[in-house]
Amino acid sequence: RPPGIYTMTVLFDSARLRITDVRLPPGASLDHRHEYPTLRWQVEEGIERSVLRPAQASAASVCDAGQSCVAELPPAEHVADKRVTWAEAGSGFTVCNAGEGEWRQVC
């Protein structure tokens, strides 16, 4: 894949369950809204800048063309391997990989 471009691969999809593998190379960012209630699992530790938005919040992006972090994101923080987070349907998030390695979640 080209540098700075994230990938989102559907690993499994049925009427009751969808499993997606999300990968961001260093410096890449993603602005996403969850269509379904989502359990997010961090695959490896990393460093991220992120913001979560509740379902009723604006979908306005804080990413620059989906490619890089911008000043509106909070400072970088360490993300532990196997960290699990919950997201309600309709909620969204913006994340930027602020580390040197690949950022990855399965959700």
C-alpha positions as CSV (number, residue, x, y, z in Angstrom):
1,R,0.0,0.0,0.0
2,P,1.2,3.6,-0.5
3,P,2.9,5.3,2.5
4,G,0.5,7.1,4.8
5,I,-2.7,5.3,3.6
6,Y,-4.7,3.2,6.0
7,T,-6.3,-0.1,5.2
8,M,-9.6,-1.5,6.5
9,T,-10.1,-5.2,5.6
10,V,-13.4,-7.0,6.4
11,L,-12.3,-10.4,7.8
12,F,-15.8,-11.7,8.4
13,D,-19.3,-10.4,7.7
14,S,-22.7,-11.9,8.5
15,A,-26.2,-10.8,9.5
16,R,-25.0,-10.7,13.2
17,L,-21.3,-10.0,13.2
18,R,-18.7,-8.0,11.2
19,I,-14.9,-8.3,12.0
20,T,-12.6,-5.7,10.5
21,D,-8.8,-5.4,10.6
22,V,-7.7,-1.7,10.6
23,R,-4.1,-0.7,10.0
24,L,-2.5,2.7,9.9
25,P,1.2,3.2,8.9
26,P,3.1,5.9,10.8
27,G,1.7,9.3,10.3
28,A,-1.6,8.1,8.7
29,S,-5.0,9.0,10.2
30,L,-8.5,7.8,9.9
31,D,-11.9,9.5,10.5
32,H,-14.6,6.9,11.0
33,R,-18.2,6.5,12.2
34,H,-19.4,3.1,13.6
35,E,-22.4,1.8,11.8
36,Y,-23.0,-0.9,14.4
37,P,-22.1,-1.3,18.1
38,T,-18.4,-2.0,18.1
39,L,-15.9,-3.7,20.3
40,R,-12.4,-2.4,19.3
41,W,-9.3,-4.5,20.2
42,Q,-5.8,-3.0,20.0
43,V,-3.6,-5.7,18.4
44,E,-0.2,-4.3,19.3
45,E,1.0,-1.5,21.5
46,G,1.5,1.8,19.8
47,I,1.3,5.6,20.1
48,E,-1.8,7.4,18.9
49,R,-3.6,10.8,18.9
50,S,-7.3,10.2,19.0
51,V,-10.7,11.7,19.8
52,L,-14.0,9.9,20.2
53,R,-17.3,11.4,19.2
54,P,-20.7,10.3,20.6
55,A,-23.4,9.3,18.2
56,Q,-25.1,12.7,18.3
57,A,-21.9,14.7,17.7
58,S,-20.9,16.3,14.4
59,A,-19.1,14.2,11.9
60,A,-16.7,17.0,11.1
61,S,-13.2,15.6,10.6
62,V,-10.1,16.8,12.3
63,C,-7.9,15.0,9.8
64,D,-6.2,16.7,6.9
65,A,-7.5,14.8,3.9
66,G,-7.5,11.6,6.0
67,Q,-3.7,11.4,5.7
68,S,-2.0,13.2,8.5
69,C,-2.5,14.5,12.1
70,V,-3.5,18.1,12.7
71,A,-3.3,20.3,15.7
72,E,-6.9,19.7,16.9
73,L,-6.1,16.2,18.0
74,P,-5.0,15.8,21.6
75,P,-1.3,14.9,22.5
76,A,0.0,11.5,21.7
77,E,-0.5,8.7,24.2
78,H,0.7,5.1,24.6
79,V,-1.9,2.5,23.7
80,A,-1.5,-0.9,25.4
81,D,-1.5,-4.1,23.5
82,K,-4.9,-5.9,23.8
83,R,-6.7,-2.7,25.1
84,V,-10.4,-3.1,24.5
85,T,-12.8,-0.2,24.0
86,W,-16.5,-0.1,23.3
87,A,-18.2,2.2,20.7
88,E,-22.0,2.7,20.4
89,A,-23.6,2.6,17.0
90,G,-23.4,6.0,15.3
91,S,-20.4,7.1,17.4
92,G,-17.2,8.0,15.6
93,F,-13.5,8.5,16.2
94,T,-10.5,10.2,14.6
95,V,-7.2,8.5,15.2
96,C,-3.6,9.3,14.0
97,N,-0.7,6.9,14.3
98,A,1.9,9.0,16.1
99,G,4.3,6.0,16.5
100,E,7.1,4.6,14.4
101,G,5.4,1.3,13.7
102,E,2.1,0.1,12.3
103,W,-1.0,0.9,14.4
104,R,-3.6,-1.9,14.3
105,Q,-7.0,-2.7,15.7
106,V,-9.5,-5.5,15.0
107,C,-13.1,-4.4,15.5
